[in-house]
């Protein structure tokens, strides 16, 4: 028997409803998105693996997948339309971050200030990295949310792990496939074989992260559904990424 507190709910039934934790989750999503792009997007790290040897990966992979987990939580609990709003908020924040980085780096340094070159190395990402990051985020996050919402209908709300991992495979796959070739193809220090190695490792590590954190995802989703009193199914939802209506 369905718990009356978390009864299945059609998305448009909650259009005017205020939720307790939605705004906090949106803030966490945007914060993790921006920090992972500022700190780790362009750094290539390397580890030595048994049998395989040296293996390259992007440093941002350690934390960026958390934004996809939050995206899963948003879609599962609050529905695709509210997740769509959060994705567009993150998209706007990325654009502003890119503009602010460009403006601050471009300002002439004070006489005798010795850190301009360091500042440019850290925050002066090229237009390619900025464009790649924005395009990859947009495509990956919307694919992740769409697959999550559609699979919830197909599975009738059961087997949550199939949705969280399945949506990650699609979303993170697109993200990795778009970002690294678009950002680094043809640049010195990024041979073609290493770009594809990083793409593969990013995809595998991100998917593994999702699988390992599945118990945490279950706990967070269960808590939010109980406290918010909803379990939204996107029956009749317009899945266009360009809509703003709930």
Secondary structure, 3 states (H helix, E strand, C coil): CCCHHHCEEEHHHHCCCCCCCHHHHHHHHHHHHHHHHHHHCCCEEEEEECCCEEEEEECCHHHHHHHHHHHHHHHHHHCHHHHHHHHHHHHHHHHHHHHHHHHHHHCCCCCCCCCHHHHHHHHCCCHHHHHHHHHHHHHHHHHHHHHHHHHHHHCCCCCHHHHHHHHHHHHHHHHHHHHHHHHHCCCCCCCHHHHHHHHHHHHHHHHHHHHHCHHHHHHHHHHHHHHHCCEEECCCCCCCCCCCCC
